[in-house]
Amino acid sequence: MDSEIKEEIPVHEEFVLCGGVETQVLKCGPWGDLFNDQNVSRPKLLIFIIPGNPGFSSFYVPFAKALYSLTNKCFPVWTISHAGHALAPKDTEILTASEDANDQEIKDIYGLHGQIEHKLAFLRTHVPKEVKLILIGHSIGSYIALQILKRAPELPVIHTFLLFPTIERMAESPNGRIATPLLCWFRYALYVTGYLLLTPCPEKIKSLLIRMGLRAMNLKTEFLQTNILQPFCLANAAYLGGQEMMQVVKRDDEIIKEHLSKLTFYYGTIDRWCPKKYYEDIKKDFPEGDIRLCEKKIPHAFILHFSQEMADMIADWLKANLSKI
């Protein structure tokens, strides 16, 4: 029954110009343009998902649909791709906002701080000021969500969920020790290898390879795109990853303390990006915070096989916030 309900949930794909870069946005629910849509009444709240890296928003669709259904289909659930992680198919219309901010280029937009400004530009130009926000950050999306709170205190964010949050000591984590030399020292070798292998490959072959890979992993996605095997997108993901290793070092306790009552942290017990010790440290420093440890052995990349479980938990945690809307 649940699967049938999810299939009926409308998900609309758009490519918008944001910070001078085409950006994929997947919108769950009947709301498209929150400023000008006359067919449905403007919602009071938007649930906004910021992905991890790579920021392929299509992998978050099952999670977004489950969350939309569990919140009684009352609020839109949108997922944004990272800048440079999704290319629009040929002949796809690139939408622009009425304001000029999205046309203005952002410095180093494919880097970590550029990605933060990219999300801010979108929220400021595509979401009316009176629409309240629930932010959901996954992995490096958690770091970006915290920076949004820091850089844009005027945004009406009522709560932020940080899932498997990579907000400190990334290079010191078990996976970070492996990824750091690859992303920081051998990055250009990865770029050259990717371009040599993937550039000559026809799009049909790439699509076939992606479908075969998803089938082997028992995954389904409504918005299959060859971005997963696009050298440009992979290079941007690697570039962002390298910056994460170098820049995500010290936890920003100042912003956590300021917004602690509006934050929920969710750490994994088998997470090699933010190990259990990180949970223990932040729990010790902020004992009054809503800082939770997974009891279900959900992996860091929950979107691959645990979207429903995570949506169930977040919908339950959201009840107190939504009752006030």
C-alpha positions in Angstrom: 0.0 0.0 0.0 2.8 2.4 0.9 4.5 1.9 -2.4 1.3 2.7 -4.2 0.9 5.9 -2.3 4.4 7.0 -3.0 4.0 6.4 -6.7 1.1 8.9 -6.8 3.1 11.6 -5.1 4.0 14.3 -7.7 7.7 15.1 -8.1 8.6 17.9 -10.4 12.1 18.4 -11.8 13.3 21.9 -12.6 16.6 23.3 -13.7 17.1 26.9 -12.4 19.9 29.4 -12.8 21.4 29.9 -9.4 24.6 31.8 -8.8 25.1 31.7 -12.6 25.1 27.9 -12.7 22.3 25.6 -13.8 21.0 23.7 -10.8 18.6 20.7 -10.5 15.8 21.1 -8.0 13.4 18.2 -7.3 10.1 19.4 -5.9 7.8 17.1 -4.1 4.1 18.2 -4.0 1.9 20.3 -6.2 3.8 23.5 -5.5 6.1 24.8 -8.2 6.7 28.5 -8.0 6.0 29.7 -4.5 5.7 33.3 -5.6 3.4 33.0 -8.6 1.6 29.7 -8.6 -2.1 30.5 -8.7 -3.3 26.9 -8.8 -2.6 26.1 -5.1 -2.4 28.2 -2.0 1.0 29.2 -0.8 2.3 26.8 1.9 3.3 28.1 5.3 6.5 25.9 5.4 9.1 24.4 3.1 11.1 21.3 4.0 14.5 21.9 2.2 17.0 19.0 1.8 20.7 19.7 1.3 22.5 16.6 0.0 25.9 15.1 0.8 28.7 14.8 -1.7 28.2 14.0 -4.5 25.1 16.0 -4.5 22.9 14.0 -6.8 19.5 15.1 -5.7 17.7 12.3 -7.6 18.9 9.7 -5.0 17.0 11.6 -2.3 13.6 11.3 -4.1 12.4 8.2 -2.1 13.3 10.0 1.1 11.6 13.2 0.0 8.4 11.3 -1.1 8.2 9.3 2.1 8.6 12.5 4.2 6.0 14.3 2.2 3.5 11.5 2.7 4.3 11.2 6.4 3.6 15.0 6.9 0.2 14.5 5.4 1.1 16.1 2.1 0.7 19.5 3.6 4.2 20.9 2.9 6.5 20.9 -0.1 9.7 18.9 0.2 12.4 20.2 -2.1 15.9 18.8 -2.8 18.6 20.9 -4.4 21.7 19.6 -6.2 25.1 21.0 -5.5 26.4 23.5 -8.1 28.1 21.6 -10.9 26.8 18.2 -9.8 23.9 18.1 -12.3 23.8 19.1 -16.0 20.5 19.8 -17.7 19.6 17.5 -20.6 19.7 19.1 -24.0 16.8 21.4 -24.9 15.8 21.7 -21.2 14.6 25.1 -20.2 16.7 26.8 -17.5 14.4 28.9 -15.3 15.5 32.2 -13.9 14.1 34.0 -10.8 12.6 37.5 -11.1 15.4 38.9 -9.0 18.9 39.4 -10.3 20.7 37.5 -7.5 20.7 34.2 -9.3 22.3 35.7 -12.4 25.2 36.9 -10.4 28.2 34.6 -10.4 29.4 33.3 -7.1 33.2 33.1 -6.5 34.5 29.5 -6.5 31.0 28.2 -6.7 32.1 24.6 -7.0 34.1 24.8 -3.7 32.7 24.5 -0.2 32.0 28.1 0.6 30.7 28.7 -2.9 28.2 25.8 -2.4 27.0 27.5 0.8 26.4 30.8 -1.1 24.7 28.8 -3.8 22.1 27.5 -1.4 21.6 30.9 0.1 21.1 32.5 -3.3 18.4 29.9 -4.0 16.6 30.3 -0.7 16.6 34.1 -1.0 15.2 34.2 -4.5 12.9 31.2 -4.7 11.3 31.1 -1.3 9.1 33.9 0.0 10.3 35.5 3.2 7.1 34.6 5.0 7.5 30.8 4.3 9.1 29.1 7.2 11.9 26.6 6.7 12.9 23.2 7.9 16.4 22.4 6.8 17.6 18.8 6.5 21.3 18.5 5.9 23.0 15.1 5.1 26.7 14.6 5.5 28.4 17.8 4.2 24.9 19.2 3.7 24.8 19.4 7.5 27.9 21.7 7.5 26.2 23.8 4.8 23.0 24.0 6.8 24.9 25.3 9.9 26.6 27.9 7.7 23.2 29.0 6.4 22.1 29.7 9.9 25.3 31.6 10.6 25.3 33.7 7.4 21.6 34.3 7.0 20.0 34.8 10.4 17.1 36.6 8.8 15.9 33.4 7.2 12.8 32.0 9.1 14.4 28.6 9.9 12.4 26.9 12.7 14.4 23.7 12.9 17.4 22.0 11.3 18.1 18.3 11.2 21.7 17.2 10.7 21.9 13.6 9.5 25.3 11.8 9.8 26.8 15.3 10.1 30.3 15.8 8.7 30.9 19.1 10.6 34.4 18.5 12.0 37.7 16.6 11.6 36.8 15.1 8.3 40.4 14.3 7.3 40.9 12.5 10.6 37.9 10.2 10.2 38.6 6.6 9.0 37.3 7.4 5.5 38.9 10.8 5.6 42.4 9.2 6.0 41.8 7.3 2.8 40.0 10.1 0.8 42.4 13.0 1.7 45.4 11.8 -0.3 43.2 10.8 -3.2 41.2 14.1 -3.3 44.0 16.5 -2.3 47.2 15.0 -3.7 46.1 12.8 -6.6 43.0 14.9 -7.7 44.4 15.8 -11.1 45.2 12.2 -11.8 41.6 11.3 -11.1 40.4 14.1 -13.4 42.6 13.0 -16.3 41.5 9.3 -15.8 37.9 10.3 -15.7 38.0 12.4 -18.8 40.0 9.8 -20.8 37.6 7.0 -19.8 34.2 8.7 -19.8 34.4 11.5 -22.4 34.5 9.1 -25.5 31.7 7.0 -24.0 28.3 7.5 -25.7 25.4 8.8 -23.6 23.4 5.6 -24.3 26.3 3.4 -23.0 26.5 5.6 -19.9 22.8 5.3 -19.3 23.0 1.5 -19.7 25.9 1.3 -17.2 24.1 3.4 -14.7 20.9 1.3 -15.0 22.9 -1.9 -14.6 24.7 -0.5 -11.6 21.4 0.7 -9.9 19.8 -2.7 -10.7 22.8 -4.5 -9.1 22.4 -2.4 -6.0 18.7 -2.9 -6.0 18.0 0.8 -6.3 15.4 2.7 -8.2 15.4 6.4 -9.2 12.7 8.3 -11.2 15.2 10.8 -12.5 18.0 8.7 -14.1 20.7 11.0 -15.3 24.1 10.4 -16.7 25.6 13.0 -14.3 26.9 10.1 -12.3 29.3 9.4 -15.2 29.9 12.9 -16.4 33.5 13.9 -16.0 32.5 17.6 -15.3 30.2 16.6 -12.5 32.6 14.0 -11.0 35.5 16.5 -11.2 33.4 19.1 -9.2 32.4 16.4 -6.7 36.1 15.6 -6.2 37.0 19.3 -6.0 34.4 19.8 -3.3 35.6 16.7 -1.5 39.1 17.9 -1.4 38.0 21.2 0.1 35.9 19.4 2.7 39.0 17.5 3.9 41.0 20.7 4.2 38.4 23.1 5.6 36.0 21.0 7.8 38.3 20.7 10.7 37.1 22.5 13.9 33.4 22.2 15.0 31.7 25.6 15.0 30.6 25.5 18.6 29.5 29.2 18.5 26.8 28.6 15.9 25.7 25.4 17.5 25.4 27.1 20.9 23.4 30.0 19.4 20.9 27.7 17.6 21.0 24.6 19.9 17.3 24.6 20.6 16.5 24.4 16.9 19.0 21.7 16.1 18.7 17.9 16.0 21.9 15.8 15.4 21.7 12.2 14.2 25.0 10.2 14.4 25.6 6.6 13.2 27.3 3.8 15.0 28.9 2.4 11.8 29.7 5.7 10.2 33.3 6.0 9.0 32.9 9.7 8.1 31.8 10.9 11.5 32.6 8.0 13.9 30.9 7.4 17.3 33.6 9.4 19.1 32.4 12.6 17.4 29.0 11.9 18.8 30.4 11.3 22.3 32.4 14.5 22.1 29.5 16.8 21.0 27.2 15.1 23.5 29.6 15.8 26.3 30.0 19.5 25.2 26.3 20.0 24.6 24.5 17.7 27.1 21.3 19.6 26.8 21.2 19.4 23.0 19.0 17.0 20.9 21.9 14.8 19.9 20.9 11.3 19.0 22.8 8.1 18.2 21.4 5.6 15.7 20.2 2.4 17.2 19.4 0.7 13.9 22.8 0.5 12.3 21.8 2.7 9.4 24.8 3.6 7.2 26.1 7.0 6.4 24.6 6.8 2.8 21.1 6.1 4.2 19.5 7.2 0.9 20.5 4.0 -0.8 18.4 1.6 1.3 17.1 3.3 4.4 15.1 6.3 3.1 11.8 5.1 4.7 13.3 4.5 8.1 14.9 8.0 8.2 11.7 9.6 6.9 9.7 7.8 9.6 12.0 9.1 12.4 12.2 12.7 11.1 8.4 12.9 10.6 8.0 11.8 14.2 10.5 14.4 15.4 8.7 17.1 13.3 5.4 16.7 15.0 6.1 19.3 17.7 7.2 21.9 15.1 4.4 21.2 12.6 1.8 21.5 15.3 2.7 25.1 15.7 2.3 25.9 12.0 
